[in-house]
Amino acid sequence: MKKFDIPTFYRSDIIGPIKEARKNADPRKQDFTPTLLDFGPVQFIVARHFGFCYGVENAIEISYHAIHENPGKRIFLLSQMIHNPDVNEDLQGHGIRFIMDTEGNQLIPWEELKPQDVVIIPAFGTTVETEAKLRSLGIEPTSYNTTCPFVEKVWKRSAKLGDDRFSVIIHGKHRHEETRATFSHSYQNAPSLVIKDLKEAHILGDIILGKSGVEEFEHRFRSRASAGFNPTRDLSRIGVVNQTTMLASETQAIADHLKQVMMQKFGEDSYRNHFADTRDTLCYATNDNQGATLGLLEVEADLAIVVGGYNSSNTSHLVELCEEKFPTYFISSEKEILEDGSIRHFNWHEQRLEQTIDFLPKKEVLRIALTSGASCPDAIVDRVMQRFLAFYADVRPVEDVIHDAIGA
């Protein structure tokens, strides 16, 4: 896989060697067991896969190239590069300004942009309408386009579905940048609809089977459907794609359910004319990170720490998985672990920060399950570990721990 040129301060002295050793020992990614880092009074059980994925490293590399290649020019990002505050703050520190927030609200008027300005497309991609707007201002949006290749793969699959006269059902969060972009690209040549979870897939299935009427569609889905979407006509041939950071297992469950609906309505001999197989749109990194988190659930730990941006969809799903077994704390960085022994953490269910006092169990050896989202630099995970270790005496040297973990 390509090696990216990203700033060294994103790299890691602890996690980096561990990841490299695991990759060399398991290049085909068949082993999802975690790695034990034994510091003595604290043991970290580290997920097999986590942190920066291909699309994120690609986006960071292109963004810093834009900075270095355009001295003296104004440089803008359409919105956050990725959902990680440290990365976005560093880019802003280099003078980059955001045109929109993560929900598409305008921060800088289009009229302020000039043809000589540089505009970077974030890793989530952008809508067809935004690309057209930039071109109308004399700005070429493809000059520094960091759209993740796996997001573009979803767009291509959606286009193919449209060419084959299928409607596109998008599993995603309809206000998320990536889903807005995918929806925009999809409805150019296919009736398109966004659903958020398996519960909505069941509601949609009842509409397809005639158990619920058009009124239910209008109430539930009209605001998330393309213009002119006709449920009677456009739900007779469908394919499912996804926002790449959603739970892969839920995307598959949605597709499986709607496949069964089509079998029930059209019969096992004919359903293939009404349901398209689209399993190839699931992102490898999402699958790997979620699979590695499931691997964490196979071991014993006293608590789990998940590190990432609080508006990161893929990170919230890792939290969701860890919560099935462990007391789980979702933090953005080591700064949330406070000197008084408390922790600030994000409650993703209620979308608010909380603070927990005395969250560390009093044990002779504390075991912490550890992972991070796809937009979190490994260097932050290093700092999280070091922050925990600062609470304990007689901690083993990092070099010895790495040596034991990788056998080198």
Legacy VTK file of the C-alpha trace (Angstrom):
# vtk DataFile Version 3.0
C-alpha trace
ASCII
DATASET POLYDATA
POINTS 408 float
0.000 0.000 0.000
1.161 3.530 -0.744
3.265 5.328 1.874
2.031 8.857 2.488
4.059 11.971 3.184
2.379 13.389 6.277
3.882 15.573 9.036
6.064 13.629 11.446
4.209 14.974 14.482
1.277 12.750 13.533
3.523 9.684 13.762
3.915 7.520 16.834
6.863 6.166 18.822
4.807 3.475 20.580
1.899 2.552 18.338
3.911 2.915 15.113
6.331 0.021 15.753
3.476 -2.167 17.028
1.409 -1.595 13.889
4.376 -2.196 11.612
5.243 -5.479 13.343
1.646 -6.701 13.213
1.376 -5.786 9.525
4.576 -7.650 8.679
3.464 -10.717 10.608
-0.064 -10.679 9.181
-0.040 -8.948 5.773
-3.378 -10.476 4.742
-5.116 -9.153 7.881
-6.468 -12.471 9.069
-5.544 -12.055 12.746
-7.807 -9.639 14.636
-6.525 -10.426 18.116
-5.336 -7.341 20.037
-1.788 -6.604 21.213
-0.903 -6.580 24.911
1.344 -3.737 26.072
2.366 -4.614 29.630
3.691 -1.589 31.520
3.457 -3.348 34.902
0.746 -1.580 36.917
-1.126 -0.787 33.682
-1.737 -3.078 30.728
-3.119 -1.732 27.464
-4.946 -4.168 25.210
-4.567 -2.440 21.859
-6.855 -3.190 18.905
-5.273 -4.822 15.858
-6.478 -2.049 13.525
-7.302 1.578 14.333
-6.303 5.143 13.529
-5.489 6.793 10.219
-6.834 4.946 7.193
-5.759 5.286 3.546
-8.331 7.996 2.795
-7.364 10.124 5.801
-3.614 9.954 5.133
-4.284 10.767 1.471
-6.327 13.824 2.495
-3.697 15.079 4.931
-0.904 14.657 2.385
-2.798 16.600 -0.298
-3.746 19.362 2.164
-0.161 20.000 3.249
0.979 19.896 -0.373
-1.589 22.616 -1.090
-0.094 24.734 1.704
3.496 24.301 0.508
2.686 24.739 -3.186
0.740 27.990 -2.807
2.738 30.469 -0.713
1.007 33.816 -0.450
-2.343 32.522 -1.703
-5.529 32.281 0.306
-6.377 28.622 0.975
-9.804 27.376 1.995
-11.336 24.055 2.985
-14.961 23.450 2.102
-15.446 22.103 5.653
-13.450 20.157 8.211
-10.774 18.062 6.492
-11.624 15.079 8.698
-13.459 14.764 11.992
-10.463 15.289 14.246
-9.964 18.578 16.112
-6.145 18.361 16.286
-5.774 17.906 12.531
-8.250 20.663 11.714
-6.701 23.075 14.224
-3.243 22.483 12.755
-4.506 23.210 9.257
-6.157 26.392 10.532
-2.842 27.284 12.162
-1.347 27.249 8.657
-3.895 29.859 7.592
-6.543 27.587 6.063
-10.119 28.809 6.545
-13.313 26.739 6.486
-16.049 27.811 4.068
-18.788 25.710 5.717
-19.343 23.887 8.974
-19.899 20.139 9.148
-23.631 20.483 8.510
-23.217 22.613 5.406
-23.972 25.990 6.982
-22.065 28.803 5.278
-19.250 30.386 7.326
-17.678 32.404 4.505
-19.925 33.867 1.767
-19.265 32.501 -1.719
-18.913 36.098 -2.893
-15.719 36.449 -0.852
-13.906 33.824 -2.943
-11.752 34.850 -5.907
-10.545 32.793 -8.921
-6.960 32.851 -7.628
-7.963 31.279 -4.295
-7.258 27.620 -3.533
-10.150 25.482 -2.300
-9.548 21.986 -0.915
-12.279 19.360 -1.117
-12.340 17.377 2.176
-12.058 13.619 2.534
-15.844 13.259 2.725
-16.203 14.674 -0.797
-18.726 17.325 -1.725
-21.949 17.745 -3.628
-22.339 18.189 -7.364
-23.953 21.547 -6.654
-20.957 22.794 -4.650
-18.545 21.718 -7.385
-20.640 23.674 -9.900
-20.657 26.717 -7.605
-16.852 26.693 -7.341
-16.476 26.454 -11.105
-18.867 29.383 -11.537
-16.463 31.404 -9.370
-13.510 30.433 -11.549
-12.122 27.883 -9.061
-11.331 24.347 -10.238
-12.478 21.945 -7.458
-10.362 19.023 -8.661
-7.026 20.805 -8.127
-6.841 19.720 -4.479
-9.548 17.110 -4.174
-8.961 14.858 -1.155
-12.166 12.812 -1.499
-11.533 9.323 -0.138
-11.225 6.758 -2.957
-13.645 4.486 -1.107
-16.265 7.250 -1.018
-15.777 7.696 -4.752
-16.241 3.939 -5.134
-19.682 4.298 -3.555
-20.502 7.089 -6.017
-19.467 4.912 -8.952
-21.564 2.035 -7.652
-24.543 4.368 -7.274
-24.071 5.571 -10.853
-23.989 1.963 -12.068
-27.197 1.239 -10.183
-28.808 4.212 -11.904
-27.593 3.042 -15.305
-29.208 -0.328 -14.596
-32.469 1.412 -13.617
-32.260 0.678 -9.906
-33.111 3.172 -7.178
-30.395 3.804 -4.578
-31.009 3.302 -0.856
-28.218 5.023 1.112
-27.524 3.808 4.648
-26.201 6.909 6.372
-26.741 9.952 8.552
-28.485 12.350 6.208
-26.825 15.480 7.650
-23.285 14.021 7.510
-20.999 15.557 4.866
-20.284 12.232 3.198
-23.932 11.214 2.969
-24.921 14.622 1.604
-22.228 14.237 -1.068
-23.205 10.658 -1.908
-26.883 11.602 -2.121
-26.074 14.506 -4.446
-24.027 12.314 -6.777
-26.540 9.472 -6.633
-29.690 11.395 -7.544
-28.113 12.746 -10.717
-29.243 9.578 -12.507
-31.118 7.442 -9.976
-34.033 7.950 -7.575
-32.299 8.071 -4.180
-33.283 7.773 -0.534
-31.371 7.966 2.779
-32.238 5.675 5.685
-30.413 5.781 9.010
-30.751 2.288 10.503
-32.273 -1.184 10.412
-35.462 0.063 12.067
-36.073 2.375 9.121
-35.249 -0.463 6.730
-38.096 -2.453 8.298
-40.441 0.515 7.860
-39.354 0.828 4.236
-39.868 -2.912 3.747
-43.444 -2.631 4.997
-44.051 0.172 2.496
-42.637 -1.983 -0.324
-44.888 -4.898 0.700
-47.957 -2.689 0.948
-48.306 -3.178 4.708
-47.955 0.589 5.078
-49.232 3.196 2.673
-47.724 6.104 0.788
-48.631 8.331 3.724
-46.023 6.530 5.830
-43.394 7.141 3.165
-44.278 10.822 3.011
-44.071 11.124 6.789
-40.850 9.171 7.255
-38.764 9.649 4.158
-39.891 12.492 1.904
-37.317 14.951 3.306
-34.560 12.416 2.600
-35.676 11.385 -0.872
-34.695 12.846 -4.219
-37.123 15.162 -5.991
-39.956 13.257 -7.642
-39.249 10.005 -5.784
-42.335 7.847 -6.297
-42.456 5.010 -3.753
-44.862 2.934 -5.815
-42.591 3.074 -8.850
-39.115 3.659 -7.428
-39.106 0.997 -4.712
-39.650 -1.851 -7.181
-35.937 -2.079 -8.085
-33.397 -1.117 -5.415
-29.753 -1.411 -4.365
-28.147 -0.468 -1.048
-24.965 1.586 -0.619
-23.636 3.226 2.523
-21.898 6.097 4.189
-18.546 4.339 4.523
-18.204 5.034 8.250
-21.447 3.356 9.301
-21.482 0.014 11.102
-20.706 -2.455 8.332
-22.738 -5.141 10.069
-25.793 -2.883 10.086
-25.397 -2.006 6.398
-25.276 -5.725 5.645
-28.303 -6.374 7.873
-30.234 -3.641 6.034
-29.312 -5.114 2.659
-30.201 -8.631 3.830
-33.592 -7.487 5.106
-34.502 -5.615 1.930
-33.350 -8.611 -0.117
-35.786 -10.795 1.850
-38.526 -8.217 1.256
-37.946 -8.423 -2.497
-37.974 -12.228 -2.341
-41.273 -12.090 -0.508
-42.812 -9.646 -2.979
-41.448 -10.960 -6.273
-40.474 -14.569 -5.510
-37.104 -16.293 -5.220
-36.872 -16.826 -8.973
-37.344 -13.148 -9.829
-35.967 -11.109 -6.924
-32.590 -10.551 -8.634
-34.411 -8.333 -11.116
-35.488 -6.177 -8.180
-32.548 -6.227 -5.759
-28.915 -5.478 -6.649
-25.973 -7.017 -4.747
-23.814 -4.110 -3.551
-21.623 -5.644 -0.837
-18.564 -4.259 -2.608
-19.231 -0.728 -1.313
-18.240 -1.494 2.293
-14.987 0.332 3.173
-12.083 -1.977 4.034
-10.847 0.311 6.830
-14.288 0.481 8.437
-14.494 -3.303 8.277
-10.979 -3.737 9.688
-11.431 -1.265 12.549
-14.821 -2.656 13.522
-13.553 -6.231 13.250
-10.559 -5.366 15.414
-12.863 -3.791 17.996
-14.888 -6.996 18.091
-11.532 -8.689 18.735
-11.120 -6.455 21.801
-14.415 -7.765 23.135
-12.920 -11.254 23.277
-10.469 -10.275 26.045
-10.937 -9.147 29.623
-10.409 -5.496 30.541
-11.513 -3.137 33.290
-12.540 -0.353 30.929
-12.233 0.805 27.328
-10.879 4.076 25.958
-11.883 5.151 22.451
-10.044 8.189 21.073
-11.333 10.429 18.288
-13.292 13.489 17.268
-16.693 13.778 18.885
-18.362 14.387 15.515
-16.663 11.335 13.988
-19.206 8.783 12.815
-16.786 5.880 12.558
-15.425 6.558 16.059
-18.903 6.637 17.600
-19.555 3.185 16.159
-16.388 1.858 17.820
-17.709 3.286 21.090
-21.036 1.579 20.445
-19.278 -1.775 20.048
-17.072 -1.368 23.134
-20.071 -0.433 25.271
-21.442 -3.920 24.721
-18.874 -5.244 27.230
-16.823 -2.537 28.948
-17.324 0.741 30.811
-16.312 2.903 27.854
-14.957 6.459 27.708
-14.964 8.372 24.415
-12.279 11.097 24.536
-10.750 13.419 21.952
-7.216 13.446 23.394
-5.097 13.046 26.505
-6.282 16.478 27.637
-9.561 14.927 28.783
-7.750 12.823 31.424
-7.481 15.285 34.292
-4.876 15.555 37.056
-7.477 15.031 39.787
-8.150 11.515 38.471
-11.369 12.375 36.667
-12.101 12.145 32.951
-14.108 14.291 30.540
-15.762 12.104 27.956
-18.412 12.355 25.276
-21.818 10.749 25.664
-22.578 10.073 21.988
-26.117 8.908 22.762
-27.055 12.323 24.178
-24.406 14.308 22.272
-22.901 15.997 25.314
-19.702 16.067 27.356
-19.706 14.486 30.795
-17.154 14.253 33.598
-16.626 11.129 35.696
-14.705 11.233 38.983
-12.509 8.338 40.151
-13.119 6.415 36.957
-10.047 4.192 37.346
-10.697 0.998 39.345
-8.345 0.442 42.266
-6.557 -2.689 41.120
-3.050 -4.095 41.392
-2.913 -4.318 37.589
-5.294 -2.176 35.545
-6.291 -3.477 32.102
-7.429 -0.886 29.538
-8.825 -1.786 26.109
-7.692 0.894 23.666
-8.645 1.908 20.134
-9.238 5.054 18.073
-11.175 6.318 15.087
-9.934 6.451 11.500
-9.234 10.182 11.729
-7.203 10.050 14.955
-3.394 10.342 14.693
-1.467 7.556 16.408
0.565 10.234 18.186
-2.541 11.179 20.176
-3.042 7.552 21.218
0.589 7.540 22.411
-0.094 10.612 24.529
-3.237 9.035 25.973
-1.209 6.039 27.127
1.509 8.261 28.598
-1.141 10.269 30.444
-2.480 7.138 32.117
1.007 5.919 32.959
1.738 9.204 34.746
-0.672 8.130 37.501
1.463 5.099 38.396
4.914 4.401 39.837
7.353 1.711 38.726
6.156 1.730 35.118
8.241 -0.413 32.783
10.297 1.412 30.108
8.581 1.873 26.748
11.453 0.185 24.903
11.110 -2.986 26.990
7.324 -3.077 26.499
7.612 -2.721 22.725
10.343 -5.387 22.641
8.120 -7.832 24.526
5.077 -7.024 22.397
6.695 -7.525 18.992
9.416 -9.977 19.959
12.220 -7.884 18.516
LINES 1 409
408 0 1 2 3 4 5 6 7 8 9 10 11 12 13 14 15 16 17 18 19 20 21 22 23 24 25 26 27 28 29 30 31 32 33 34 35 36 37 38 39 40 41 42 43 44 45 46 47 48 49 50 51 52 53 54 55 56 57 58 59 60 61 62 63 64 65 66 67 68 69 70 71 72 73 74 75 76 77 78 79 80 81 82 83 84 85 86 87 88 89 90 91 92 93 94 95 96 97 98 99 100 101 102 103 104 105 106 107 108 109 110 111 112 113 114 115 116 117 118 119 120 121 122 123 124 125 126 127 128 129 130 131 132 133 134 135 136 137 138 139 140 141 142 143 144 145 146 147 148 149 150 151 152 153 154 155 156 157 158 159 160 161 162 163 164 165 166 167 168 169 170 171 172 173 174 175 176 177 178 179 180 181 182 183 184 185 186 187 188 189 190 191 192 193 194 195 196 197 198 199 200 201 202 203 204 205 206 207 208 209 210 211 212 213 214 215 216 217 218 219 220 221 222 223 224 225 226 227 228 229 230 231 232 233 234 235 236 237 238 239 240 241 242 243 244 245 246 247 248 249 250 251 252 253 254 255 256 257 258 259 260 261 262 263 264 265 266 267 268 269 270 271 272 273 274 275 276 277 278 279 280 281 282 283 284 285 286 287 288 289 290 291 292 293 294 295 296 297 298 299 300 301 302 303 304 305 306 307 308 309 310 311 312 313 314 315 316 317 318 319 320 321 322 323 324 325 326 327 328 329 330 331 332 333 334 335 336 337 338 339 340 341 342 343 344 345 346 347 348 349 350 351 352 353 354 355 356 357 358 359 360 361 362 363 364 365 366 367 368 369 370 371 372 373 374 375 376 377 378 379 380 381 382 383 384 385 386 387 388 389 390 391 392 393 394 395 396 397 398 399 400 401 402 403 404 405 406 407
